[in-house]
Amino acid sequence: MKIRLANLQDANAIAEVASALGYQNTVSEELAIKRLERLLASSNDKVWVAEFNGQLIGWLHAQHAFRAASADFIEILGLSVSDQVRLKGAGRALVEKAKEWALNEKITLRVRTNDARDGAKNFYTTLGFMTAKIQSVFQIENKEVS
């Protein structure tokens, strides 16, 4: 298995793997490329992919978050691994890249997960993450979200 930074050619494969965890699965090729292009151009975001035998099997998106009233941190904003290879170490290897980034920056690494996703909570706990707080998420939906 190889872990590397993503490139624009990975956009469609990332969207496909993302659908395994219920992320929006009807993304056009154009939108998938546009989203990844934005992240790759950002100095605050990193996207890593896991490959096995030349096929993209997982991805992780992390962001260096800056806040006005609290310390910086790096947050894992998305992680997905293909159903066919789940529990084979790809997720762990991708999280290790985010851990390395946080360690190099000397800041905390965070991740949020839906409280209903027991598997995700167990996964992160086994990697050394601890619950720091429980919160509610509020949002206002707009008709056309990209």
N, C-alpha and C positions, 0 to 999 in steps of 0.2 A: 504494500500500500504506500502511496506517495501523497504527501500533504504539500500543497503549494498555494501561493496567492492566486486568486482568480484572475481571469482575463475576459475580455468581451466575448470571446468565442464560447465561454461557459454559460452564457446567459440562459439559453433554452434548457440546458441540462439542469441548471439550478432550479428553474421554474418547475421542471418535471419532478425532481426530487422533493421540492417543497410541498407538492400536492400530497405526498405521503402522510404528512402531519396535518392536513386540512388547511394549509395556506391556500390562498386564492389559486385555483387550478385552471382557470380559463384566461390566462394571460397571453396576449398576442406576442409574437416574436419581437415586434417593434417595441412594445412596452417592456418586455423582459430586458432587452438591450438598453433601453433608456434608463431603467432603474439601476442596472449594474454600472452603466457608464457614469452615472452620478456618484455612486459609491466609490468607484475606482479613482475618480478625480478628486475625492475628498481626502485631505490630510488627516482627518479625524476618524475615518472609517477604514476597516480592513475586512476583506472577505477571503477566506481560505476555502479550498476545495480538497476533498479526498478523492483519489483516483485508485482504481484497481484494474489491472490489465488494460489501461488506457481509457477506462470508462469512469465518468464522474459518478461517485456513489454517495457523496455527502458534501455539505457546505456549512460554514459558520460565518456569521456577520457579527462583528464587534465594533463598538464605537467608543472613542475617548470622549467622555462627557464632561463638559465644563458647566459649573453652576455658580451663580452669583453669591450664594450664601453658604456654600459647603465645599468640601474638598473634591477635587477631580476624581474620577474613577473610570474604569473601562467596564463597559457593559456588553454582555452577549445579547444581541437583539434578535438573533435567529439562528437556529441549528436544526438541520434535518439530514437524516440518513435514509437511504433507500431501504424499503422493506426487506428486500432480498438479502441484505448484508447486515441488518441490525444485530447488535450484540456481538460484533466481530472486532470491535476496537476503533472503528472510524470516528465515532462521536468523541470518544476519549482522546484520540490523537488530535482532533480539531480543537477541543477545549484546551489541550496542552499549549497550542499556539497562542490562544488568548491569554493563558496564564503567563507564558513567557513575555508577552507584550506588557502585561501589567507589572510583572517583576522588573522588567527593564525600565519602565516608567516610575517604578517605586510607588505604585498606587494600587488601590483595592480593585479586585475583579468582582463584578456583580452579574447576576442573571435573574430574570423574573420568569415565572412560569404560571400558567393557569392552575389555580388551586385544584381543579378537577383532574389534572394530569398527574396521577400518582406515579406512573412510570418515570416521568420527567423529574419529579421531586426526588424519587429514589436514586435516579441516575446522578443528579447533581450532588446529593448527599454523599454518595460513595466516592465522589471526586473531591470531597473535602469542603464543599460549600455548606454554610449554616444559614438557617433562617435569620435574617436581620430585622425584618418587620413584615407585617401583613397590612395591606392597604386595599383600597377600592379604586377602580379605574372608571372614570367618567368620560364620556365623549359626546360630541355632537357630530352626527352623520351628515355628510354632504352627498348629493346625488351622484356626482361623478368624481370618484376618488381614484387617483392613479397611484 
